[in-house]
């Protein structure tokens, strides 16, 4: 939960708006569902916060879903981290079995 307190208000608002649908909206749009990647995005943010506790997560981007050669599902996210004047990007790769069960998570640092 500590990671959510570090997020900037704008990022937190945008993140919550994309992952939480108020009951009034659900009633007006009963067929509306959260994106399939939403729960994996929450995992990516949470695990990145644990791995980089001294950094603030200032941006979040879902970069897409691919299928690996062994038919595993690969979800990718890019998070921008900031600590003082230092910034770094982290590519978070979440691998799922063909049936959608979590398999592993990996992190790759980038310049941004």
C-alpha positions as CSV (number, residue, x, y, z in Angstrom):
1,X,0.0,0.0,0.0
2,X,3.0,2.3,0.6
3,X,3.6,2.5,-3.2
4,X,0.2,4.1,-3.8
5,X,1.0,6.8,-1.3
6,X,4.1,7.7,-3.2
7,X,2.3,8.1,-6.6
8,X,1.6,11.6,-7.8
9,X,-2.0,12.5,-7.4
10,X,-2.5,12.7,-11.2
11,X,-1.0,9.3,-11.9
12,X,-3.0,7.8,-9.0
13,X,-6.2,9.3,-10.2
14,X,-5.6,8.1,-13.8
15,X,-4.7,4.6,-12.5
16,X,-7.7,4.4,-10.3
17,X,-10.0,5.6,-13.1
18,X,-8.8,2.8,-15.4
19,X,-9.0,0.1,-12.8
20,X,-12.1,1.0,-10.8
21,X,-15.6,1.4,-12.2
22,X,-18.0,3.2,-9.9
23,X,-21.4,1.4,-9.4
24,X,-23.3,4.2,-11.2
25,X,-21.1,3.6,-14.3
26,X,-21.6,-0.1,-14.0
27,X,-25.3,0.3,-13.9
28,X,-25.3,2.6,-17.0
29,X,-22.9,0.3,-18.9
30,X,-23.4,-3.2,-17.6
31,X,-21.3,-4.8,-20.4
32,X,-18.3,-2.6,-19.6
33,X,-15.3,-4.6,-18.2
34,X,-11.9,-3.6,-17.0
35,X,-9.1,-4.4,-19.5
36,X,-7.8,-8.0,-19.4
37,X,-4.3,-6.7,-18.5
38,X,-5.6,-4.6,-15.5
39,X,-4.8,-7.1,-12.7
40,X,-1.4,-7.7,-14.2
41,X,-0.8,-4.0,-14.3
42,X,-1.6,-3.7,-10.6
43,X,0.9,-6.6,-9.9
44,X,3.6,-4.8,-12.0
45,X,3.2,-1.6,-10.0
46,X,3.1,-3.4,-6.7
47,X,6.2,-5.6,-7.4
48,X,8.1,-2.6,-8.9
49,X,7.4,-0.6,-5.7
50,X,8.8,-3.5,-3.6
51,X,11.9,-3.8,-5.8
52,X,12.6,-0.1,-5.9
53,X,11.4,1.2,-2.5
54,X,13.4,4.5,-2.7
55,X,11.9,5.5,-6.0
56,X,8.5,7.1,-6.8
57,X,6.5,5.6,-9.7
58,X,5.6,8.6,-11.8
59,X,4.3,7.0,-15.0
60,X,2.8,3.7,-16.2
61,X,2.3,2.3,-19.7
62,X,0.9,-1.0,-20.9
63,X,2.9,-1.9,-23.9
64,X,1.1,-5.0,-25.0
65,X,0.5,-8.7,-25.0
66,X,2.5,-11.3,-27.0
67,X,2.6,-15.0,-27.2
68,X,5.9,-16.8,-26.6
69,X,7.1,-19.7,-28.8
70,X,6.0,-22.1,-26.1
71,X,2.5,-20.5,-26.2
72,X,3.0,-18.7,-22.8
73,X,1.3,-15.3,-22.6
74,X,3.6,-12.3,-22.1
75,X,2.2,-9.0,-20.7
76,X,4.6,-6.0,-20.8
77,X,4.5,-2.7,-18.9
78,X,6.8,0.3,-18.8
79,X,7.1,2.2,-15.5
80,X,9.0,5.5,-15.1
81,X,10.7,5.8,-11.7
82,X,12.0,9.0,-10.1
83,X,14.3,9.6,-7.1
84,X,15.2,13.2,-6.6
85,X,16.5,14.3,-10.0
86,X,17.4,10.8,-11.1
87,X,14.9,9.0,-13.4
88,X,14.9,5.4,-14.8
89,X,12.6,3.3,-16.8
90,X,11.7,-0.3,-15.9
91,X,10.2,-2.8,-18.3
92,X,8.1,-5.3,-16.3
93,X,7.4,-8.5,-18.1
94,X,4.8,-10.9,-16.6
95,X,4.7,-14.4,-18.1
96,X,1.5,-16.4,-17.8
97,X,0.7,-20.0,-18.7
98,X,-1.5,-20.5,-21.8
99,X,-4.4,-20.8,-19.4
100,X,-3.6,-17.4,-17.9
101,X,-2.0,-18.5,-14.6
102,X,0.9,-16.4,-13.3
103,X,4.3,-18.0,-14.1
104,X,6.9,-15.3,-13.4
105,X,7.8,-11.6,-13.4
106,X,11.0,-10.0,-14.6
107,X,12.4,-6.4,-14.5
108,X,14.7,-4.7,-17.0
109,X,16.0,-1.2,-16.3
110,X,16.2,1.3,-19.2
111,X,17.3,4.9,-19.4
112,X,13.6,6.0,-19.7
